[in-house]
Amino acid sequence: MNHSPNATVMPDELADEAAREGDDPEIRSILEEACRLSQMGFVALARVTEERWIVCQVLDRIEFGLDPGDELDIKTTICDDIRKSGREIIIDEVAVDPEWRTHPVPALYGFESYAALPVVLADGSFYGTLCAIDPRPRALSARETVERLKDMAARIGEIISSKREGPAS
């Protein structure tokens, strides 16, 4: 299903840092947990800035085709909306959602269901998103599911914050 037509590999300091920060067994475990909970085929931690969307860590069971350090054009993502608003976006089924059924991003990447939640660091700054997509509709918007996904995003924020703080003296 490789639907990442805008993927680029641009080795640089930010991309290297994102891949390094995502290379963590706890983060991989959280992505596995998110995949089990949501039944989504692609789950990733993305570093999102005003200008960039970079994969930190990924669990890809649908052959979307991204690896840590890969990048999508920020303008072709919904995660930029999350960066701006600080709020999650959950879509159970694009085809029947009046807000999203004509949006170009789901058509570009071929997904029918979508979940992305902000990952915020201990200092309150926005880091990126815990995001998931699947080509099939998924029941994601139940309150318990959203709360559990929010908890996972918060745990990732704590892990990244700890890494940035370094070992306690």
N, C-alpha and C positions, 0 to 999 in steps of 0.2 A: 504494500500500500504506500510506498514512498511518496508522500504528498508534501514534502518540504521543498518546494521549488525555489524558495528564496534562501535556502541554507547556504551559509558561507563559512569558511574557516579563515579567520583573521587573527593569527597568533599575535598577541600583544599582552601588555601587563594586566589589563582588566580581564581578558579572557583567561589568561593563565591563573589569575587569582580566583576567578569563579570556579574553574575546574578543580583547583586545589582545595577550595573551601567545600566543594560538593563531594570530594573524595573522602567520605566518612562512612563507617559501617552503620552508625546510628541513623544517618540520613537515608542510606539505602534501605534500612529496615522500615523507616517511616514511609518511604515510597512504596515498599511492598505492602504495608498496612493500608495505605491509601488505595492501592490497586484492588486489594481484597474487598475493602469496604465499598468502593464505588463500582467495581466490576469494569473499570475503564482499562483499555489496552495500552494507553500511553500515559505515564505520570512522570513529571519532571519538576525539579527545582530550577528556576530560572533567575538569573541576575538581571534586573530590569532597571535601566536608567532612562533619563529623558531621551537619550539617543540610541540606546542599545538593548537588545534582548539576547542573553547568552545562556546556554545550557550549563548548569553546574553539575547536575547528576540526573540520570534518566533511567526509567524502567520502560522498555519499549517492546510490547508484545504484538504490535500491529505493523511493525516495520515502517514506522513513520520516517525513520532515517536520520535521526539526530544523535550525536554523541557529545559528551562533556567537552566544552570549549567551542562547540558549533554555535552559530548565530543566525537569527532571523532578522529581517528588516523590521524594526520596531513599529513602523507604520502599518505592517501587515499582521499585527497581533492585537488581541483584546487586552493583553496584560498591561498595555500602556494606559488603558482606561482605569485599571485597578490601581496603578501607580498614582494617577491623578486624583482618584476618589478615595483611596484607602479602604475600599469595600470589595467584598467578594462578588463574583459573577458566577451564577449557577444556571445552566441550561439543560433541562432534561431531554428535550427533543426540539432541535432547531426548526424542523419542518412545520411544527404547530405553534411555535412561539411567535406572537405578533411582532415583538421587538427585534427578533434575530433572524426570522426566516428569509428576509431579503438582504441581510447584512453580507457584505462580500467576503469577510474572513472565513466563516464556516465553509462556504463554497470553495474558496481558495485551497484550504487544507483538507477538505473532505470529511469534516467531522459532523456528527449529528448530536452528540452530547458533549458538554464542556463544563469544567469547574476550575476556577482559579481563585486563590485566596492570597491576600497579602502576607508576606513574611516581613515582620518588623523586628528590628534589633533592640537590644536592651536600652539603648540610648533614645529610642523612639523613632529612629530613622527607618525609612522604607528601604528594604534590601532587594526584594523581588517577589516572586510568586511561587506557590505550590500550585501547579496546573496539571490538568488531566483532560484528555480528549479520547473520544471513541467514535468510530463510524456508525455505531448503532445507538439508538435511544437508550438512556439509562435513567433510573429513578434516583435522582441526586438531591432534590430540593426538600426532602423531609427534614424537619428541624433537627432531629438527632444526627442525621448524616452530616448536615452542614456544621453542626457544633463539633462533631468529631474531626472533621476536616480542618476546622479553625484551630482546634487543639493541636493537630499535627503541624500546621503552619507555625503556630506559636513555639512548639518544641524545636522546629528547625531554626527559628530566630534565636532561641536560647543557645543552640549548638554553635551557630555561626558567631554569635556574640562571645561565647567562651573561647572560641578559636582566636578571635581577634584580640581578646584581652591577654591571651597567653597564660602560661602557668602562674598560679598564685605564688607570691614571694613569701 
